[in-house]
Amino acid sequence: MNTVIRFLFWQNVFNINYWIRLLVEFVCKGDFIKFKIIVDAHLKNWNKIRFFLNSYIDKLNFNMDEKNIFLLACEEVFDNICHYAYKNLSGKIEFKLEFKDKIAKIEISDTGVKFDPTHFKYLEDDIRKPSSKRRIGGMGIYIINQIMDKIEYQRKHNQNYLFLFKILVK
């Protein structure tokens, strides 16, 4: 039997004098678990995303390395979308965290400019160069490719979908 629970979650983050409204969807289907959050594509909203991810990653028993890898990959994608996807226009970013059979999957979607990071190749030579000699851009995508087990991209209905997969040790 499918169970769908939708609720609004209000949380005072870091004792700052404002409340964060998070729309969270929780779906259980056997051992399949899925969580979702949508925020405006502004760097100031990273704390909301991090709080959301931390809350659910902790419930899924990620070890510390897996948790840090997931958060780093998500922060890199979030940062890139905020800086480049909307070209100074406003937009939304949606994060979905799914977990099944020891595989954690993050789906990150936006309606910004089309960009397929799976086709972006960071040259291995650049990594060995001093930072002052490296080309600008792409290091975050390179890091994501190194730390995640699988990355997929789709463009459907003028929307970018990036899927990051990590096989969990536990």
N, C-alpha and C positions, 0 to 999 in steps of 0.2 A: 504494500500500500504506500503510495506516495504521500509525503507530508510536506506541505509548503507553509512556512511561517514567515510573514512579512512584518517587520516592525521598524519603528523609528527609534534610533538610539541617540540619546543626548549625553554628551560627555564633556566635562570641564577638563581640558587638556593643559597640563603643566601649570595649573593654578592661574592661568591667564583669565582675565575678566570677561571672557565671552564664551558662548556655548557653541558647540559644533553639532550640526545636524547631519547625521549619516543615514542614508537610506541603505539598508542592508537586506539582502534577500538570502535566506537560508533554505536549502533544499536537501532533503535526505532521501536517497533511493538505495536501500540496502547499505552497502559500505561506500557509496558514492556521496561525497559532500561537496557543496558548492556555496561560495560566498561572493557577494557583489557589492561594489561601491561606485558611485559616479560623483565626480567633482569638476569644478571649473579648472581649466588648464592654466593655472597660475602657480608659480613656484611656492608661494606662501601656503598652498594646499598640500605640500609634501607631508607635513606633520599629520594631516588627517589620514592620508594614505598609509603612512608608516604605522600610525596607531591602529588602523583597521587591520593591516597585514599582521602586525605583532599579536593582536588579540586572537586571531584565528590560527596563526602559525603555532602559537603556544599550545592551543587546544589540540593540534594535530601531532604534537610530540616531535617536532623537528629537533635535531641536535643543533648545537650552537653554530657549527660550521655551515650546515644547510640553511639555517635561518639567516645568517649573515650573507651568504651567497644569494639567496632569494631577494633579500632587501637591497643589496647592491645592484643586482640586475634590474629590479623594478625602479630604483631611483634613477639609474642611467636612462632607462626608457622614458620615464616621467619627465626628466630634465630635457631630453631631446624634443619631446612633444611640445613642452611649454615654450622652448626657444624657437623651434622651427616649423611646427605643423600648421599654425594658424596665422603666421605672418602679421602679427600685431592685431589680429581680430580675436574675439572671444570664442571659446569653444569648450567642449566637455571631454573628459577622459574617463573611461570606464575600466575598472579592474575587476576581473573575476578570478577567484582562486578556487581551483577544483582539486580534489584529492580522491584517488582511487587506486587500489592495488599497489601501494607504496610509490605511486607516481604523482608528484605535485605538478600542476599545470597552472600557469598564470596566462590569462587572456587579457590583453590590453588593447582597447579600441579607441579610436578617435575619428573625427570627420575632417581632419586637416588635410594638408597637401599630401599627395601620394608619395610614400617613401618605403621602399622594400629593403630593410637592413640585411636580409639574407643574400642580396646581390652586391652589397658593399664589401669590398675587399681591402682590408688594411694590410699594407705591404709588410712582410716580416722584416725586411731591411730597416724600416722605420723604427721598429721597436728597439733595435740595437743602437740607434743613433742617440746622441744627447738630446734632451727635450728641446733645446734651442734650435736644433737642426731638423726636427720632425715636422712634417706637414701638420697643419691645424685640422682637427676634426677626425672622428672615426675611432679614437682610442676606446671610448665607451662601448661601441659596438664590438670592437675586437675583444674586450674584456668579457662582455656578455657571451660571445661565442666560445670563449675559453672555459667559462665557469658553468654554463648550462649544458645539459646532456643533449638537448635538441631545440632547434628554433625553427618556427614556420611563420610564413606571412601570407595573408590573403587580402585582396582588395575587393569588397563587395558593396554594391549600392553606395558608392562614393564614401566608403568607410574603410579605414585601415584596421586590420586585425593582426596583432602580433601574438604568437603563442610561444611561451617559454616553458620547457619541460625539465624537471629534475627528478631523478630516481633517488628516493630516500633510503638511507642506510638502515634505519629501524624497521 
